[in-house]
Amino acid sequence: MNISRNNLMLKELLGVEHAVIQAPMAGGITTKKLVGAVSEAGGLGMIGAGGMDADALRNMIRELKKEHGRSFGANLFVPWDFKVTEENVAEAYEALRPLYDLFGLEQEPFTPPDMEDVKMKFNAQLDVIVEEQVPVCSFIFGIPQSHHIERLKEAGTILIGTATTVEEAEAIERAGFDAVVLQGAEAGGHRGTFLNPVDDSLVGLMSLIPEAADQLSIPVIAAGGIMDGRGVAAARILGAAGVQLGTAFISTEESGAHRVHKNALSENRHIPSVLTKVFTGRAARAIKNTFIRDMAEQTKSMVDYPVQRRLTQPIQDASKVRNSTEYAMLLAGQGKSMARTMSAGELVRQLVLEAKEFGVDI
């Protein structure tokens, strides 16, 4: 395994000076300014497009191209199987009623989407990626169908998958992807698990990197708990060609995260980030709070992602309005207390300099 060669290969694939990728965080955290600032600093800014409709995605892509001449990418959610009925929604609403009452909120009638809605949205997003010639496209929650992969490759798009186990990484390589993000158990946000139960995918990054690097021929990108140059250097030494950071960018000036979220990263450092399904219906790592503790007993009433997220969103928003962390979804990895307040571009440059102190180029 030639670590330096893999790093150069990845940088050439991505069209970047540094193999530092800003994690594509959906839900408003990843702003156009954040993507642009990371790319301008020589890293790869990524649009968190999973929750965006096709028009919004197209507009952001065009604005980034107009304002910046650097490489960037977008991340999409691979459609997943779920079924939520109106009866399921009513049961979930009932479980959440005490929290709606706590904030004086009304529970609005809601008709859940079905699989066809999700697939149509995904297909429209793919059309935009191809038509707007986005250089890099990454995926989470699985592997797209072969005809989608072929279409993107014909368009010259570099493809990156997300894996939480070596088995998933090998499946991504067999599918024809150019690189894979290895999501360690430490990572904040949603788990990208797609082959086996989440509990079987909680491999620490220190174990996951060398095992995957030894088995794969495509570059591996380390993600999970990396907050400074020490983490970057460790990942590279273990065999990663590059790194992807999410939590570290939440506290940057260009991040769209609410101030409650940003402040929570470094405040109360003893509060852990834990895996929970209560906010969205899908396992995600977030800072432990009252919502997570109180709703832990209501898991049978939860509905599948993304409907659960739609039902809890008003509660989360109301908590932030009150400047309270107790009922907000504060996604964060295990390295959250090392978050730094600075510009995104400065963070990229700091990571590069700090890694060099350990004799590692990124």
Salt bridges, closest charged atoms under 4 A:
GLU17 OE2 - HIS18 NE2 3.60
GLU40 OE2 - HIS68 ND1 2.82
GLU63 OE1 - LYS32 NZ 3.44
GLU67 OE2 - LYS32 NZ 2.95
GLU94 OE1 - ARG97 NE 3.24
ASP127 OD1 - ARG151 NH1 2.67
GLU131 OE1 - ARG58 NH2 2.92
GLU132 OE2 - ARG58 NH1 2.86
GLU132 OE2 - ARG62 NH2 2.93
ASP178 OD1 - LYS153 NZ 3.92
ASP228 OD2 - ARG230 NH2 2.71
GLU326 OE1 - ARG293 NH2 3.73
GLU354 OE2 - ARG340 NH1 2.62
